[in-house]
Amino acid sequence: MLNETKNKLKNMYNITDIVFDIYEKAIKDVESQFDVYDKIREFNQLKVLNAFQEERISDSHFTNSSGYGYGDIGRDALDRVYAKIFNCESALVRPHFVNGTHALGAALFGNLRPGDTLLSICGSPYDTLHSVIGIGDNKNIGSLREYNINYKQIDLTKEGKVNLEKVKEELEKDKTIKIIHIQRSTGYGWRRALLVSEIKDIISFIKHITNDVICFVDNCYGEFIDTMEPTDVGADLMAGSLIKNIGGGIAPTGGYIAGKEKYVTQSSYRLTIPGIGGECGSTFGVMRLLFQGLFFAPHVAIEAIKGAILCSRIMEIAGFEVLPNYKDKRSDIIQAIKFNDKEKLIKFCKGIQYGSPIDSFVECEPWDMPGYDDKVIMAAGAFIQGSSIELSADAPIRPPYIAYLQGGLTFDHAKIGILIALSNIFKNDSI
């Protein structure tokens, strides 16, 4: 870091020499890890470029359809580009998905029927899916449970692995299981994200027991972190958000579902209505942004990974427990930091907000956010509301007070934000 940069950070944010010392040690430690992810970025950039070229994308695809949106060539071409990138039969990419949970929910509602069972094998799914499934006290909101769709879950082992023996037991005794839900990312848990190689082994194990289940992967936060995606290794269906990795920080909204054509089609009937599915849906002039964001995504996702790796090492040196470790192989952009202290957790998130390009002057506070069981603090001074490919940090306010950092459109911004956040913790504290 240039002395001029250090001086500016000191003057603007009161970052101490001790914090800079931690940074200098951490940046040296993580350099070899950066090389690994640069090679992944290069591979995925080539994959995306090739898909654009094979589909002969031109500016004629940056359409601005209205009304029903019949024959929107940009929308239909983007579906094909996604399917090529994900090496699968079909994809449904739409700005009409309001978030990743909406895409996941459409996939579940589209492919489950009364009497079927959804089995989650990574423990409790991400908090916002609880209302979709019908976990907890949410009633009369149209959850899966209210449509007589059953739910079971198998917790991860102490080592954070899928308990395959219990999965086998459930599949052999319960023939109503229709979808097996696999959550790739950390979510709001203290566990590693599942590697694509692990997802491959899990799906292979399941398919050797029965082919009559849909292996469905929540792929949020995971795109372009590996050279393979879950659909490359046997996933029947997966879904994610365009304001995470794959939107490249440019897509203004939206989500995707990808996988086997029959399951994607069934999902599309819950995005719109049965009989219409993906044939309708005007695109409001956002197609160029969706294409361009996808093209940038391999680079941006790795910038975010580099920020997470640096954060892991910095916070570890500063005395906090982190997961994953900076040397661990990664499968999502999330970095978890365990504070065991409510106030330090809040200070860290506020520090990320102070380092944001948008709303840096705002004091983020814990609040009752829709879809969450606990109060949640979210630091997200983003160009796109809720975009977690942009530098952000959030946490449910519950012991052991874990913050989840993700994003960073550029590594340099992630680096600066992390230093500001650490300094904010140390204010009025002894280091």
Residue pairs with C-beta under 8 A, 6 or more apart in sequence:
1 20
1 23
1 24
1 27
6 20
9 15
9 416
9 419
9 420
10 16
13 354
13 355
13 419
13 420
13 423
14 423
14 427
15 419
15 420
15 423
16 423
16 426
16 431
18 426
18 431
19 419
19 422
19 423
19 426
20 419
22 314
22 317
22 318
22 422
23 314
23 415
23 419
25 317
26 310
26 313
26 314
26 317
26 326
27 310
29 313
29 326
30 306
30 309
30 310
30 313
30 326
33 309
33 326
33 327
34 306
34 309
37 225
37 302
37 305
37 306
37 309
38 302
40 224
40 225
40 226
40 227
40 302
41 224
41 298
41 299
41 301
41 302
43 227
44 224
44 227
44 298
44 301
45 298
45 299
47 85
47 298
48 85
48 294
48 295
48 297
48 298
49 295
50 84
51 81
51 84
51 85
52 81
52 291
52 295
54 84
55 77
55 80
55 81
55 84
57 77
57 81
57 291
59 288
60 73
60 74
61 73
61 74
61 77
61 78
61 287
61 291
62 74
62 287
62 288
62 291
63 72
63 73
63 74
63 75
63 283
63 287
64 283
64 284
64 285
64 287
65 71
65 72
65 74
65 75
65 282
65 283
66 282
67 282
68 280
68 282
69 75
69 280
69 281
69 282
69 283
70 279
70 280
72 281
72 282
72 283
72 287
74 283
74 287
74 291
75 93
75 94
75 281
75 283
75 287
78 93
78 287
78 290
78 291
78 294
79 90
79 91
79 92
79 93
79 278
80 91
81 291
81 294
82 91
82 93
82 256
82 258
82 294
83 89
83 90
83 91
83 258
85 229
85 294
86 229
86 231
86 232
86 238
86 258
86 259
87 229
87 231
87 232
88 231
88 258
88 259
88 260
89 259
89 260
89 261
89 264
90 258
90 259
90 260
90 261
90 264
90 265
91 256
91 257
91 258
91 264
92 256
92 257
92 258
92 264
92 267
92 268
92 271
92 278
93 242
93 254
93 255
93 256
93 290
94 254
94 255
94 256
94 271
94 278
94 281
95 242
95 251
95 252
95 253
95 254
95 283
95 284
95 286
95 290
96 254
96 271
96 281
97 103
97 106
97 241
97 242
97 253
97 254
97 255
97 256
97 271
98 253
98 255
99 128
99 241
99 243
99 255
99 386
100 218
100 220
100 239
100 240
100 241
100 244
100 255
101 126
101 128
101 129
101 132
101 371
102 255
103 239
103 240
103 241
103 255
103 256
103 257
104 129
104 132
104 218
104 220
104 239
105 129
105 132
105 270
106 239
106 257
106 267
106 268
106 270
106 271
107 216
107 237
107 239
107 257
107 263
107 267
107 270
108 118
108 132
108 133
108 144
108 179
108 181
108 216
109 144
109 270
110 263
110 266
110 267
110 268
110 269
110 270
111 178
111 179
111 214
111 216
111 237
111 263
111 266
111 267
112 118
112 144
112 147
112 149
112 178
112 179
113 149
113 178
114 147
114 148
114 149
115 148
115 149
115 150
115 176
116 149
116 150
116 176
116 177
116 178
116 179
117 149
117 150
117 151
117 152
117 174
117 176
117 177
117 178
118 133
118 144
118 149
118 150
118 151
118 152
118 177
118 178
118 179
118 181
119 151
119 152
119 153
119 154
119 167
119 170
119 174
119 177
119 179
119 180
119 181
120 151
120 152
120 153
120 154
120 180
120 181
120 183
121 153
121 154
121 162
121 163
121 167
121 180
121 181
121 182
121 202
122 156
122 162
122 181
122 182
122 183
122 194
123 153
123 154
123 155
123 156
123 189
124 130
124 135
124 153
124 155
124 189
125 133
125 153
125 181
125 183
125 187
125 218
126 183
126 185
126 187
126 188
126 218
126 220
127 187
127 188
127 371
127 372
127 373
127 396
128 371
128 372
129 135
129 218
130 136
130 138
130 371
130 373
131 138
131 141
131 143
131 371
132 143
132 144
133 143
133 144
133 145
133 151
134 143
134 144
134 145
134 146
134 149
134 151
135 151
136 373
139 146
140 146
144 151
145 151
150 176
152 170
152 174
152 177
154 162
154 163
154 166
154 167
154 170
155 163
156 162
156 163
156 191
157 163
160 191
160 192
161 198
162 182
162 194
162 198
162 202
164 202
164 205
167 180
167 202
167 205
167 206
168 205
168 209
170 177
171 177
171 206
171 209
171 210
171 213
172 209
177 213
178 213
178 214
179 213
179 214
179 216
180 206
180 213
180 214
180 215
180 216
181 216
181 218
182 194
182 199
182 202
182 203
182 215
182 216
182 217
182 218
182 230
182 235
183 194
183 217
183 218
184 193
184 194
184 199
184 217
184 218
184 219
184 220
184 221
184 222
184 230
184 331
184 332
185 193
185 218
185 220
185 221
185 222
185 331
185 332
185 334
186 192
186 193
186 221
186 323
186 332
186 334
186 336
186 404
188 396
188 402
188 404
190 323
190 336
190 338
190 400
190 402
191 323
192 323
192 324
192 328
192 331
193 221
193 222
193 324
193 330
193 331
193 332
193 334
194 202
194 331
195 226
195 329
195 331
196 226
196 228
196 229
196 230
196 232
196 233
196 331
197 233
199 217
199 230
199 233
199 235
200 233
200 234
202 215
203 215
203 230
203 233
203 234
203 235
204 234
206 213
206 215
207 215
207 234
214 236
214 237
214 263
215 234
215 235
215 236
215 237
216 235
216 236
216 237
216 238
216 239
217 230
217 235
217 237
217 238
217 239
218 238
218 239
218 240
219 229
219 230
219 238
219 239
219 240
220 239
220 240
220 241
220 244
220 332
221 244
221 245
221 332
221 333
221 334
221 388
221 406
222 229
222 230
222 240
222 245
222 331
222 332
223 229
223 240
223 244
223 245
223 246
223 297
223 301
224 245
224 246
224 297
224 298
224 301
224 302
225 245
225 301
225 302
225 305
225 330
225 331
225 332
225 333
226 331
229 238
230 238
231 238
231 258
231 259
235 259
236 259
236 260
236 263
237 257
237 258
237 259
237 260
237 263
237 264
237 267
238 257
238 258
238 259
239 255
239 256
239 257
239 258
239 267
240 246
240 255
240 256
241 247
241 254
241 255
242 251
242 253
242 254
242 255
242 256
242 290
242 293
243 251
243 252
243 253
243 254
243 384
243 386
243 387
243 388
243 389
244 333
244 387
244 388
244 389
245 297
245 300
245 301
245 304
245 333
245 389
246 256
246 293
246 294
246 297
246 301
247 254
247 290
247 293
247 294
247 297
247 387
247 389
248 292
248 293
248 294
248 295
248 296
248 297
248 299
248 300
248 301
248 389
249 293
249 296
249 300
249 383
249 384
249 387
249 389
249 390
249 409
250 289
250 292
250 293
250 296
251 286
251 289
251 290
251 293
251 294
251 384
252 286
252 289
252 384
253 286
253 384
254 286
254 290
257 264
257 267
257 268
258 264
265 277
265 278
268 277
268 278
269 275
269 276
269 277
271 277
271 278
271 281
272 278
272 280
272 281
300 389
300 409
301 333
301 389
303 408
303 409
303 410
303 411
303 414
304 333
304 389
304 406
304 407
304 408
304 409
304 414
305 330
305 333
306 408
306 411
306 414
307 391
307 405
307 407
307 408
307 411
307 413
307 414
307 415
307 417
307 418
308 330
308 333
308 334
308 335
308 405
308 406
308 408
308 414
309 326
309 330
309 335
310 326
310 411
310 414
310 415
310 418
311 322
311 335
311 337
311 405
311 414
311 418
312 322
312 324
312 325
312 326
312 335
313 326
314 418
314 419
314 422
315 322
315 337
315 422
316 322
316 325
316 326
318 422
318 425
320 337
320 338
320 339
321 337
321 338
321 340
322 335
322 336
322 337
322 338
323 336
323 338
324 330
324 335
324 336
333 389
333 406
333 407
334 404
334 405
334 406
335 404
335 405
335 406
336 402
336 403
336 404
336 405
337 348
337 402
337 403
337 405
338 400
338 401
338 402
339 345
339 348
339 400
339 401
339 402
339 403
340 399
340 400
340 401
341 401
342 397
342 401
344 401
344 425
345 377
345 395
345 397
345 401
345 402
345 403
346 365
346 366
346 377
346 397
347 421
347 424
347 425
347 427
348 393
348 403
348 421
348 422
348 424
348 425
349 364
349 377
349 378
349 379
349 393
349 394
349 395
349 403
349 421
350 363
350 364
350 379
350 421
350 424
351 379
351 417
351 420
351 421
351 422
351 423
351 424
351 425
352 379
352 391
352 392
352 393
352 405
352 417
352 418
352 420
352 421
353 359
353 360
353 362
353 363
353 364
353 379
353 380
353 381
354 360
354 420
354 421
354 424
355 381
355 391
355 413
355 416
355 417
355 418
355 419
355 420
355 421
356 379
356 380
356 381
356 382
356 391
356 417
357 381
357 383
357 413
358 381
358 382
358 383
359 381
360 381
362 381
364 377
364 378
364 379
364 380
365 377
366 375
366 376
366 377
366 397
367 375
367 376
367 377
368 375
369 375
369 376
369 378
372 396
373 396
374 396
374 397
374 398
375 396
375 397
376 394
376 395
376 396
376 397
377 394
377 395
377 397
378 392
378 393
378 394
379 392
379 393
379 394
380 386
380 387
380 388
380 390
380 392
380 394
381 391
382 390
382 391
382 392
383 390
384 390
387 407
388 394
388 406
388 407
389 406
389 407
389 409
390 407
390 408
390 409
391 405
391 407
391 408
391 409
391 413
391 414
391 417
392 405
392 406
392 407
393 403
393 404
393 405
393 406
393 421
394 403
394 404
395 401
395 402
395 403
395 404
405 418
407 414
408 414
408 417
